Amino acid sequence: MNPVIMFAQADGGGQIEQIAKQFGVDWPHLIAQTVSFGIVCFCLYLFAYKRILAMLEARRQRITDGLANAEKIKIELANTEAQRQEVLVQANAQAGKLIEEARAAAARVQEQETQKAIAAAEQIIAKAREAAAQDHARMLTELRREVGRLVVQTTATVTGKILTPEDQRRLAEETAKQVTA
């Protein structure tokens, strides 16, 4: 006999037997189906579940690797950002240095140009003074001639006498000496 049935009869199986008959349980078929189900589960485990579990484990591993790579990428990104900031700081420092050098160079050029302009202005003033001195000398010479001519003309008019070239020259020289003194 069936061990389950024996267990049910030993335990006062009348009640279990009645419930099983009421629900239409056929013990030999139930045991055969249970064994068949066990064999199917074992085959599925061997041929399907192992592969599915291996595939799930591979996916889980890829996800873990992806998360680890994401962490590595975050760290590398942070390092890259730090390097970028460092390069920017260096570039700003170098730009400041270049600006200061440019300002210093501009100040030197401005000073040189100022010196050149001062030298040119002094040269222009010297030339103007020289030209003024030449004009003054020329005007004095003309004034002497004109005064001499006027003196000669006035003397000739006052004396009523025609002066000789020698008299005219002598009067012009005397007048010129008096004008310069």
Buried (B, 14 or more C-beta within 10 A) or exposed (E): EEEBBEEBBEEEBEEBBEEBEEEEEEBEEEBEEEEEEEEEEEEEEEEEBEEEEEEEEEEEEEEEEEEEEEEEEEEEEEEEEEEEEEEEEEEEEEEEEEEEEEEEEEEEEEEEEEEEEEEEEEEEEEEEEEEEEEEEEEEEEEEBEEBBBEBBEEBBEEEEEEBEEEBBEEBBEEBBEEEEE
